[in-house]
Amino acid sequence: MTNEISNADRAAFALAAITDFIAKTGVDTARDAISDLIVDLLHLARGRGLNAQTILNNASGMFEEETLDDTEGPMTDVQSIFMRLLPQDA
């Protein structure tokens, strides 16, 4: 028996990171929060000598695989918290 991680679990991991990011940056929309956090992670990667485009390509492929291979899980709870945190999408 394996303990599979669902997409809802993955979204919860991201919610934990973005909650702190929002508190520190004051970003006020979901789209900007997600985009800005991704950009800041790419700055972190570049500082370590990693290629940003390679990371984006890898992440995109992983997202597609996880979307196809995994059930969403209980996403409602995670999205409800995110909606309360940032009610605006754009």
Distance bins in CASP14 RR format, pairs under 12 A and 6 or more apart:
PFRMAT RR
TARGET T0000
AUTHOR 0000-0000-0000
RMODE 2
METHOD distances of the structure
MODEL  1
3 9 0 0 0 0 1 0 0 0 0 0 0
4 10 0 0 0 0 0 1 0 0 0 0 0
4 66 0 0 0 0 0 1 0 0 0 0 0
4 69 0 0 0 0 1 0 0 0 0 0 0
4 70 1 0 0 1 0 0 0 0 0 0 0
4 71 0 0 0 0 1 0 0 0 0 0 0
4 73 0 0 0 0 0 1 0 0 0 0 0
5 11 0 0 0 0 0 1 0 0 0 0 0
5 12 0 0 0 0 1 0 0 0 0 0 0
5 13 0 0 0 0 1 0 0 0 0 0 0
5 66 0 0 0 0 1 0 0 0 0 0 0
5 69 0 0 0 0 0 1 0 0 0 0 0
5 70 1 0 0 1 0 0 0 0 0 0 0
5 71 0 0 0 0 0 1 0 0 0 0 0
5 73 0 0 0 0 0 1 0 0 0 0 0
6 12 0 0 0 0 1 0 0 0 0 0 0
6 13 0 0 0 0 0 1 0 0 0 0 0
6 66 0 0 0 0 1 0 0 0 0 0 0
6 67 0 0 0 0 0 1 0 0 0 0 0
6 69 0 0 0 0 0 1 0 0 0 0 0
6 70 1 0 1 0 0 0 0 0 0 0 0
6 71 1 0 0 1 0 0 0 0 0 0 0
6 72 1 0 0 1 0 0 0 0 0 0 0
6 73 1 0 1 0 0 0 0 0 0 0 0
6 74 1 0 0 1 0 0 0 0 0 0 0
6 75 0 0 0 0 1 0 0 0 0 0 0
6 77 0 0 0 0 0 1 0 0 0 0 0
6 78 0 0 0 0 0 1 0 0 0 0 0
7 13 0 0 0 0 0 1 0 0 0 0 0
7 14 0 0 0 0 0 1 0 0 0 0 0
7 62 0 0 0 0 0 1 0 0 0 0 0
7 63 0 0 0 0 1 0 0 0 0 0 0
7 64 0 0 0 0 0 1 0 0 0 0 0
7 65 0 0 0 0 0 1 0 0 0 0 0
7 66 1 0 0 1 0 0 0 0 0 0 0
7 67 1 0 0 1 0 0 0 0 0 0 0
7 68 0 0 0 0 0 1 0 0 0 0 0
7 69 0 0 0 0 1 0 0 0 0 0 0
7 70 1 0 1 0 0 0 0 0 0 0 0
7 71 1 0 0 1 0 0 0 0 0 0 0
7 72 1 0 1 0 0 0 0 0 0 0 0
7 73 1 0 0 1 0 0 0 0 0 0 0
7 74 0 0 0 0 0 1 0 0 0 0 0
7 75 1 0 0 1 0 0 0 0 0 0 0
7 78 0 0 0 0 1 0 0 0 0 0 0
7 79 0 0 0 0 0 1 0 0 0 0 0
8 14 0 0 0 0 0 1 0 0 0 0 0
8 15 0 0 0 0 0 1 0 0 0 0 0
8 66 0 0 0 0 0 1 0 0 0 0 0
8 70 0 0 0 0 1 0 0 0 0 0 0
8 71 0 0 0 0 1 0 0 0 0 0 0
8 72 1 0 1 0 0 0 0 0 0 0 0
8 73 1 0 1 0 0 0 0 0 0 0 0
8 74 1 0 1 0 0 0 0 0 0 0 0
8 75 1 0 1 0 0 0 0 0 0 0 0
8 76 0 0 0 0 1 0 0 0 0 0 0
8 77 1 0 0 1 0 0 0 0 0 0 0
8 78 1 0 1 0 0 0 0 0 0 0 0
8 79 0 0 0 0 1 0 0 0 0 0 0
8 80 0 0 0 0 0 1 0 0 0 0 0
8 81 0 0 0 0 0 1 0 0 0 0 0
8 82 0 0 0 0 0 1 0 0 0 0 0
9 15 0 0 0 0 0 1 0 0 0 0 0
9 16 0 0 0 0 0 1 0 0 0 0 0
9 66 0 0 0 0 0 1 0 0 0 0 0
9 70 0 0 0 0 1 0 0 0 0 0 0
9 71 0 0 0 0 0 1 0 0 0 0 0
9 72 0 0 0 0 0 1 0 0 0 0 0
9 73 1 0 0 1 0 0 0 0 0 0 0
9 74 0 0 0 0 1 0 0 0 0 0 0
9 75 0 0 0 0 1 0 0 0 0 0 0
9 77 0 0 0 0 0 1 0 0 0 0 0
9 78 0 0 0 0 1 0 0 0 0 0 0
10 16 0 0 0 0 0 1 0 0 0 0 0
10 17 0 0 0 0 0 1 0 0 0 0 0
10 59 0 0 0 0 0 1 0 0 0 0 0
10 62 0 0 0 0 1 0 0 0 0 0 0
10 63 0 0 0 0 1 0 0 0 0 0 0
10 65 0 0 0 0 0 1 0 0 0 0 0
10 66 1 0 0 1 0 0 0 0 0 0 0
10 67 0 0 0 0 0 1 0 0 0 0 0
10 70 0 0 0 0 1 0 0 0 0 0 0
10 71 0 0 0 0 0 1 0 0 0 0 0
10 72 0 0 0 0 0 1 0 0 0 0 0
10 73 0 0 0 0 0 1 0 0 0 0 0
10 75 0 0 0 0 1 0 0 0 0 0 0
10 78 0 0 0 0 1 0 0 0 0 0 0
11 17 0 0 0 0 0 1 0 0 0 0 0
11 18 0 0 0 0 1 0 0 0 0 0 0
11 34 0 0 0 0 0 1 0 0 0 0 0
11 63 0 0 0 0 0 1 0 0 0 0 0
11 66 0 0 0 0 0 1 0 0 0 0 0
11 67 0 0 0 0 0 1 0 0 0 0 0
11 70 0 0 0 0 0 1 0 0 0 0 0
11 72 0 0 0 0 1 0 0 0 0 0 0
11 73 0 0 0 0 1 0 0 0 0 0 0
11 74 0 0 0 0 1 0 0 0 0 0 0
11 75 1 0 0 1 0 0 0 0 0 0 0
11 76 0 0 0 0 0 1 0 0 0 0 0
11 77 0 0 0 0 1 0 0 0 0 0 0
11 78 1 0 1 0 0 0 0 0 0 0 0
11 79 1 0 0 1 0 0 0 0 0 0 0
11 80 0 0 0 0 0 1 0 0 0 0 0
11 81 0 0 0 0 1 0 0 0 0 0 0
11 82 1 0 0 1 0 0 0 0 0 0 0
12 18 0 0 0 0 0 1 0 0 0 0 0
12 19 0 0 0 0 0 1 0 0 0 0 0
12 73 0 0 0 0 0 1 0 0 0 0 0
12 74 0 0 0 0 1 0 0 0 0 0 0
12 75 0 0 0 0 1 0 0 0 0 0 0
12 76 0 0 0 0 0 1 0 0 0 0 0
12 77 0 0 0 0 1 0 0 0 0 0 0
12 78 1 0 1 0 0 0 0 0 0 0 0
12 79 0 0 0 0 0 1 0 0 0 0 0
12 80 0 0 0 0 0 1 0 0 0 0 0
12 81 0 0 0 0 1 0 0 0 0 0 0
12 82 0 0 0 0 1 0 0 0 0 0 0
13 19 0 0 0 0 0 1 0 0 0 0 0
13 78 0 0 0 0 1 0 0 0 0 0 0
14 20 0 0 0 0 0 1 0 0 0 0 0
14 21 0 0 0 0 0 1 0 0 0 0 0
14 22 0 0 0 0 0 1 0 0 0 0 0
14 30 0 0 0 0 0 1 0 0 0 0 0
14 33 0 0 0 0 0 1 0 0 0 0 0
14 34 0 0 0 0 1 0 0 0 0 0 0
14 37 0 0 0 0 1 0 0 0 0 0 0
14 38 0 0 0 0 0 1 0 0 0 0 0
14 41 0 0 0 0 0 1 0 0 0 0 0
14 59 0 0 0 0 0 1 0 0 0 0 0
14 63 0 0 0 0 0 1 0 0 0 0 0
14 75 0 0 0 0 0 1 0 0 0 0 0
14 78 0 0 0 0 1 0 0 0 0 0 0
14 79 0 0 0 0 0 1 0 0 0 0 0
14 81 0 0 0 0 0 1 0 0 0 0 0
14 82 0 0 0 0 1 0 0 0 0 0 0
14 85 0 0 0 0 0 1 0 0 0 0 0
15 21 0 0 0 0 0 1 0 0 0 0 0
15 22 0 0 0 0 0 1 0 0 0 0 0
15 30 0 0 0 0 0 1 0 0 0 0 0
15 33 0 0 0 0 0 1 0 0 0 0 0
15 34 0 0 0 0 0 1 0 0 0 0 0
15 37 0 0 0 0 0 1 0 0 0 0 0
15 75 0 0 0 0 0 1 0 0 0 0 0
15 77 0 0 0 0 1 0 0 0 0 0 0
15 78 1 0 1 0 0 0 0 0 0 0 0
15 79 0 0 0 0 1 0 0 0 0 0 0
15 80 0 0 0 0 0 1 0 0 0 0 0
15 81 1 0 0 1 0 0 0 0 0 0 0
15 82 1 0 1 0 0 0 0 0 0 0 0
15 83 0 0 0 0 0 1 0 0 0 0 0
15 84 0 0 0 0 0 1 0 0 0 0 0
15 85 1 0 0 1 0 0 0 0 0 0 0
15 86 0 0 0 0 0 1 0 0 0 0 0
16 22 0 0 0 0 0 1 0 0 0 0 0
16 23 0 0 0 0 0 1 0 0 0 0 0
16 37 0 0 0 0 0 1 0 0 0 0 0
16 78 0 0 0 0 0 1 0 0 0 0 0
16 81 0 0 0 0 0 1 0 0 0 0 0
16 82 0 0 0 0 0 1 0 0 0 0 0
16 85 0 0 0 0 0 1 0 0 0 0 0
17 23 0 0 0 0 0 1 0 0 0 0 0
17 24 0 0 0 0 0 1 0 0 0 0 0
17 33 0 0 0 0 0 1 0 0 0 0 0
17 34 0 0 0 0 0 1 0 0 0 0 0
17 36 0 0 0 0 0 1 0 0 0 0 0
17 37 1 0 0 1 0 0 0 0 0 0 0
17 38 0 0 0 0 0 1 0 0 0 0 0
17 40 0 0 0 0 0 1 0 0 0 0 0
17 41 0 0 0 0 1 0 0 0 0 0 0
17 82 0 0 0 0 0 1 0 0 0 0 0
18 24 0 0 0 0 0 1 0 0 0 0 0
18 25 0 0 0 0 1 0 0 0 0 0 0
18 26 0 0 0 0 0 1 0 0 0 0 0
18 27 0 0 0 0 1 0 0 0 0 0 0
18 29 0 0 0 0 0 1 0 0 0 0 0
18 30 0 0 0 0 1 0 0 0 0 0 0
18 31 0 0 0 0 0 1 0 0 0 0 0
18 32 0 0 0 0 0 1 0 0 0 0 0
18 33 1 0 1 0 0 0 0 0 0 0 0
18 34 1 0 0 1 0 0 0 0 0 0 0
18 35 0 0 0 0 0 1 0 0 0 0 0
18 36 0 0 0 0 1 0 0 0 0 0 0
18 37 1 0 1 0 0 0 0 0 0 0 0
18 38 0 0 0 0 0 1 0 0 0 0 0
18 40 0 0 0 0 0 1 0 0 0 0 0
18 41 0 0 0 0 0 1 0 0 0 0 0
18 78 0 0 0 0 0 1 0 0 0 0 0
18 81 0 0 0 0 0 1 0 0 0 0 0
18 82 1 0 0 1 0 0 0 0 0 0 0
18 85 1 0 0 1 0 0 0 0 0 0 0
18 86 0 0 0 0 1 0 0 0 0 0 0
19 25 0 0 0 0 0 1 0 0 0 0 0
19 26 0 0 0 0 0 1 0 0 0 0 0
19 27 0 0 0 0 0 1 0 0 0 0 0
19 33 0 0 0 0 1 0 0 0 0 0 0
19 37 0 0 0 0 0 1 0 0 0 0 0
19 78 0 0 0 0 0 1 0 0 0 0 0
19 81 0 0 0 0 1 0 0 0 0 0 0
19 82 0 0 0 0 1 0 0 0 0 0 0
19 84 0 0 0 0 0 1 0 0 0 0 0
19 85 1 0 0 1 0 0 0 0 0 0 0
19 86 0 0 0 0 1 0 0 0 0 0 0
20 26 0 0 0 0 0 1 0 0 0 0 0
20 27 0 0 0 0 0 1 0 0 0 0 0
20 33 0 0 0 0 0 1 0 0 0 0 0
20 37 0 0 0 0 1 0 0 0 0 0 0
20 40 0 0 0 0 0 1 0 0 0 0 0
20 85 0 0 0 0 0 1 0 0 0 0 0
21 27 1 0 0 1 0 0 0 0 0 0 0
21 30 0 0 0 0 0 1 0 0 0 0 0
21 32 0 0 0 0 0 1 0 0 0 0 0
21 33 1 0 0 1 0 0 0 0 0 0 0
21 34 0 0 0 0 1 0 0 0 0 0 0
21 35 0 0 0 0 0 1 0 0 0 0 0
21 36 1 0 0 1 0 0 0 0 0 0 0
21 37 1 0 1 0 0 0 0 0 0 0 0
21 38 0 0 0 0 0 1 0 0 0 0 0
21 39 0 0 0 0 0 1 0 0 0 0 0
21 40 1 0 0 1 0 0 0 0 0 0 0
21 41 0 0 0 0 1 0 0 0 0 0 0
21 85 0 0 0 0 0 1 0 0 0 0 0
21 86 0 0 0 0 0 1 0 0 0 0 0
22 28 0 0 0 0 1 0 0 0 0 0 0
22 29 0 0 0 0 0 1 0 0 0 0 0
22 30 0 0 0 0 1 0 0 0 0 0 0
22 32 0 0 0 0 1 0 0 0 0 0 0
22 33 1 0 1 0 0 0 0 0 0 0 0
22 34 0 0 0 0 0 1 0 0 0 0 0
22 36 0 0 0 0 1 0 0 0 0 0 0
22 37 0 0 0 0 1 0 0 0 0 0 0
22 81 0 0 0 0 0 1 0 0 0 0 0
22 82 0 0 0 0 1 0 0 0 0 0 0
22 84 0 0 0 0 0 1 0 0 0 0 0
22 85 1 0 0 1 0 0 0 0 0 0 0
22 86 1 0 0 1 0 0 0 0 0 0 0
22 88 0 0 0 0 0 1 0 0 0 0 0
23 33 0 0 0 0 0 1 0 0 0 0 0
23 85 0 0 0 0 1 0 0 0 0 0 0
23 86 0 0 0 0 0 1 0 0 0 0 0
24 33 0 0 0 0 0 1 0 0 0 0 0
24 36 0 0 0 0 0 1 0 0 0 0 0
24 37 0 0 0 0 0 1 0 0 0 0 0
24 40 0 0 0 0 0 1 0 0 0 0 0
25 32 0 0 0 0 1 0 0 0 0 0 0
25 33 1 0 0 1 0 0 0 0 0 0 0
25 34 0 0 0 0 0 1 0 0 0 0 0
25 35 0 0 0 0 0 1 0 0 0 0 0
25 36 1 0 0 1 0 0 0 0 0 0 0
25 37 0 0 0 0 1 0 0 0 0 0 0
25 39 0 0 0 0 0 1 0 0 0 0 0
25 40 0 0 0 0 1 0 0 0 0 0 0
25 86 0 0 0 0 0 1 0 0 0 0 0
26 32 0 0 0 0 1 0 0 0 0 0 0
26 33 0 0 0 0 1 0 0 0 0 0 0
26 36 0 0 0 0 1 0 0 0 0 0 0
26 37 0 0 0 0 0 1 0 0 0 0 0
26 85 0 0 0 0 0 1 0 0 0 0 0
26 86 0 0 0 0 1 0 0 0 0 0 0
27 33 1 0 1 0 0 0 0 0 0 0 0
27 34 0 0 0 0 1 0 0 0 0 0 0
27 35 0 0 0 0 1 0 0 0 0 0 0
27 36 1 0 1 0 0 0 0 0 0 0 0
27 37 0 0 0 0 1 0 0 0 0 0 0
27 39 0 0 0 0 0 1 0 0 0 0 0
27 40 0 0 0 0 0 1 0 0 0 0 0
27 85 0 0 0 0 0 1 0 0 0 0 0
27 86 1 0 0 1 0 0 0 0 0 0 0
27 88 0 0 0 0 0 1 0 0 0 0 0
28 36 0 0 0 0 0 1 0 0 0 0 0
28 85 0 0 0 0 0 1 0 0 0 0 0
28 86 1 0 0 1 0 0 0 0 0 0 0
28 87 0 0 0 0 1 0 0 0 0 0 0
28 88 1 0 0 1 0 0 0 0 0 0 0
28 89 0 0 0 0 0 1 0 0 0 0 0
28 90 0 0 0 0 0 1 0 0 0 0 0
29 35 0 0 0 0 1 0 0 0 0 0 0
29 36 0 0 0 0 1 0 0 0 0 0 0
29 82 0 0 0 0 0 1 0 0 0 0 0
29 85 0 0 0 0 0 1 0 0 0 0 0
29 86 1 0 0 1 0 0 0 0 0 0 0
29 87 0 0 0 0 1 0 0 0 0 0 0
29 88 1 0 1 0 0 0 0 0 0 0 0
29 89 1 0 0 1 0 0 0 0 0 0 0
29 90 1 0 1 0 0 0 0 0 0 0 0
30 36 0 0 0 0 0 1 0 0 0 0 0
30 37 0 0 0 0 0 1 0 0 0 0 0
30 79 0 0 0 0 0 1 0 0 0 0 0
30 82 1 0 0 1 0 0 0 0 0 0 0
30 83 0 0 0 0 1 0 0 0 0 0 0
30 84 0 0 0 0 0 1 0 0 0 0 0
30 85 0 0 0 0 1 0 0 0 0 0 0
30 86 1 0 1 0 0 0 0 0 0 0 0
30 87 0 0 0 0 1 0 0 0 0 0 0
30 88 1 0 0 1 0 0 0 0 0 0 0
30 89 1 0 1 0 0 0 0 0 0 0 0
30 90 1 0 0 1 0 0 0 0 0 0 0
31 37 0 0 0 0 0 1 0 0 0 0 0
31 38 0 0 0 0 0 1 0 0 0 0 0
31 86 0 0 0 0 1 0 0 0 0 0 0
31 88 0 0 0 0 1 0 0 0 0 0 0
31 89 1 0 1 0 0 0 0 0 0 0 0
31 90 1 0 1 0 0 0 0 0 0 0 0
32 38 0 0 0 0 0 1 0 0 0 0 0
32 39 0 0 0 0 0 1 0 0 0 0 0
32 40 0 0 0 0 0 1 0 0 0 0 0
32 86 0 0 0 0 1 0 0 0 0 0 0
32 88 0 0 0 0 1 0 0 0 0 0 0
32 89 0 0 0 0 1 0 0 0 0 0 0
32 90 0 0 0 0 1 0 0 0 0 0 0
33 39 0 0 0 0 0 1 0 0 0 0 0
33 40 0 0 0 0 0 1 0 0 0 0 0
33 82 0 0 0 0 1 0 0 0 0 0 0
33 85 0 0 0 0 1 0 0 0 0 0 0
33 86 1 0 1 0 0 0 0 0 0 0 0
33 87 0 0 0 0 0 1 0 0 0 0 0
33 88 0 0 0 0 1 0 0 0 0 0 0
33 89 0 0 0 0 0 1 0 0 0 0 0
33 90 0 0 0 0 0 1 0 0 0 0 0
34 40 0 0 0 0 0 1 0 0 0 0 0
34 41 0 0 0 0 0 1 0 0 0 0 0
34 82 0 0 0 0 1 0 0 0 0 0 0
34 85 0 0 0 0 0 1 0 0 0 0 0
34 86 0 0 0 0 1 0 0 0 0 0 0
34 89 0 0 0 0 1 0 0 0 0 0 0
34 90 0 0 0 0 0 1 0 0 0 0 0
35 41 0 0 0 0 0 1 0 0 0 0 0
35 42 0 0 0 0 0 1 0 0 0 0 0
35 89 0 0 0 0 0 1 0 0 0 0 0
35 90 0 0 0 0 0 1 0 0 0 0 0
36 42 0 0 0 0 0 1 0 0 0 0 0
36 43 0 0 0 0 0 1 0 0 0 0 0
36 86 0 0 0 0 0 1 0 0 0 0 0
37 43 0 0 0 0 0 1 0 0 0 0 0
37 44 0 0 0 0 0 1 0 0 0 0 0
37 86 0 0 0 0 0 1 0 0 0 0 0
38 44 0 0 0 0 0 1 0 0 0 0 0
38 45 0 0 0 0 0 1 0 0 0 0 0
38 52 0 0 0 0 1 0 0 0 0 0 0
38 55 0 0 0 0 1 0 0 0 0 0 0
38 56 0 0 0 0 1 0 0 0 0 0 0
38 59 0 0 0 0 1 0 0 0 0 0 0
38 60 0 0 0 0 0 1 0 0 0 0 0
38 63 0 0 0 0 0 1 0 0 0 0 0
39 45 0 0 0 0 0 1 0 0 0 0 0
39 46 0 0 0 0 0 1 0 0 0 0 0
39 52 0 0 0 0 1 0 0 0 0 0 0
39 55 0 0 0 0 0 1 0 0 0 0 0
39 56 0 0 0 0 0 1 0 0 0 0 0
40 46 0 0 0 0 0 1 0 0 0 0 0
40 47 0 0 0 0 0 1 0 0 0 0 0
40 52 0 0 0 0 0 1 0 0 0 0 0
41 47 0 0 0 0 0 1 0 0 0 0 0
41 48 0 0 0 0 0 1 0 0 0 0 0
41 50 0 0 0 0 0 1 0 0 0 0 0
41 52 0 0 0 0 1 0 0 0 0 0 0
41 55 0 0 0 0 1 0 0 0 0 0 0
41 56 0 0 0 0 0 1 0 0 0 0 0
41 59 0 0 0 0 1 0 0 0 0 0 0
42 48 0 0 0 0 0 1 0 0 0 0 0
42 49 0 0 0 0 0 1 0 0 0 0 0
42 50 0 0 0 0 1 0 0 0 0 0 0
42 51 0 0 0 0 1 0 0 0 0 0 0
42 52 1 0 1 0 0 0 0 0 0 0 0
42 53 0 0 0 0 1 0 0 0 0 0 0
42 54 0 0 0 0 0 1 0 0 0 0 0
42 55 1 0 0 1 0 0 0 0 0 0 0
42 56 1 0 0 1 0 0 0 0 0 0 0
42 59 0 0 0 0 0 1 0 0 0 0 0
43 49 0 0 0 0 0 1 0 0 0 0 0
43 50 0 0 0 0 0 1 0 0 0 0 0
43 52 0 0 0 0 1 0 0 0 0 0 0
43 55 0 0 0 0 0 1 0 0 0 0 0
44 50 0 0 0 0 1 0 0 0 0 0 0
44 52 0 0 0 0 0 1 0 0 0 0 0
44 55 0 0 0 0 0 1 0 0 0 0 0
45 51 1 0 0 1 0 0 0 0 0 0 0
45 52 1 0 0 1 0 0 0 0 0 0 0
45 53 0 0 0 0 0 1 0 0 0 0 0
45 54 0 0 0 0 1 0 0 0 0 0 0
45 55 1 0 1 0 0 0 0 0 0 0 0
45 56 0 0 0 0 1 0 0 0 0 0 0
45 58 0 0 0 0 0 1 0 0 0 0 0
45 59 0 0 0 0 0 1 0 0 0 0 0
46 52 1 0 1 0 0 0 0 0 0 0 0
46 53 0 0 0 0 0 1 0 0 0 0 0
46 54 0 0 0 0 0 1 0 0 0 0 0
46 55 0 0 0 0 1 0 0 0 0 0 0
46 56 0 0 0 0 0 1 0 0 0 0 0
47 55 0 0 0 0 0 1 0 0 0 0 0
48 55 0 0 0 0 0 1 0 0 0 0 0
49 55 0 0 0 0 0 1 0 0 0 0 0
50 56 0 0 0 0 0 1 0 0 0 0 0
50 58 0 0 0 0 0 1 0 0 0 0 0
50 59 0 0 0 0 0 1 0 0 0 0 0
51 57 0 0 0 0 1 0 0 0 0 0 0
51 58 0 0 0 0 1 0 0 0 0 0 0
52 58 0 0 0 0 0 1 0 0 0 0 0
52 59 0 0 0 0 0 1 0 0 0 0 0
53 59 0 0 0 0 0 1 0 0 0 0 0
53 60 0 0 0 0 0 1 0 0 0 0 0
54 60 0 0 0 0 0 1 0 0 0 0 0
54 61 0 0 0 0 0 1 0 0 0 0 0
55 61 0 0 0 0 0 1 0 0 0 0 0
55 62 0 0 0 0 0 1 0 0 0 0 0
56 62 0 0 0 0 0 1 0 0 0 0 0
56 63 0 0 0 0 0 1 0 0 0 0 0
57 63 0 0 0 0 0 1 0 0 0 0 0
57 64 0 0 0 0 0 1 0 0 0 0 0
58 64 0 0 0 0 0 1 0 0 0 0 0
58 65 0 0 0 0 0 1 0 0 0 0 0
59 65 0 0 0 0 0 1 0 0 0 0 0
59 66 0 0 0 0 0 1 0 0 0 0 0
60 66 0 0 0 0 0 1 0 0 0 0 0
60 67 0 0 0 0 0 1 0 0 0 0 0
61 67 0 0 0 0 1 0 0 0 0 0 0
61 68 0 0 0 0 0 1 0 0 0 0 0
61 69 0 0 0 0 0 1 0 0 0 0 0
62 68 0 0 0 0 0 1 0 0 0 0 0
62 69 0 0 0 0 0 1 0 0 0 0 0
62 70 0 0 0 0 0 1 0 0 0 0 0
63 69 0 0 0 0 0 1 0 0 0 0 0
63 70 0 0 0 0 0 1 0 0 0 0 0
64 70 0 0 0 0 0 1 0 0 0 0 0
66 72 0 0 0 0 0 1 0 0 0 0 0
66 73 0 0 0 0 0 1 0 0 0 0 0
67 75 0 0 0 0 0 1 0 0 0 0 0
72 78 0 0 0 0 1 0 0 0 0 0 0
72 79 0 0 0 0 0 1 0 0 0 0 0
73 79 0 0 0 0 0 1 0 0 0 0 0
74 80 0 0 0 0 0 1 0 0 0 0 0
74 81 0 0 0 0 0 1 0 0 0 0 0
75 81 0 0 0 0 0 1 0 0 0 0 0
75 82 0 0 0 0 1 0 0 0 0 0 0
75 83 0 0 0 0 0 1 0 0 0 0 0
76 82 0 0 0 0 0 1 0 0 0 0 0
76 83 0 0 0 0 0 1 0 0 0 0 0
77 83 0 0 0 0 0 1 0 0 0 0 0
77 84 0 0 0 0 0 1 0 0 0 0 0
78 84 0 0 0 0 0 1 0 0 0 0 0
78 85 0 0 0 0 0 1 0 0 0 0 0
79 85 0 0 0 0 0 1 0 0 0 0 0
79 86 0 0 0 0 0 1 0 0 0 0 0
79 87 0 0 0 0 0 1 0 0 0 0 0
79 89 0 0 0 0 0 1 0 0 0 0 0
80 87 0 0 0 0 0 1 0 0 0 0 0
81 87 0 0 0 0 0 1 0 0 0 0 0
82 88 0 0 0 0 0 1 0 0 0 0 0
82 89 0 0 0 0 0 1 0 0 0 0 0
83 89 0 0 0 0 1 0 0 0 0 0 0
END
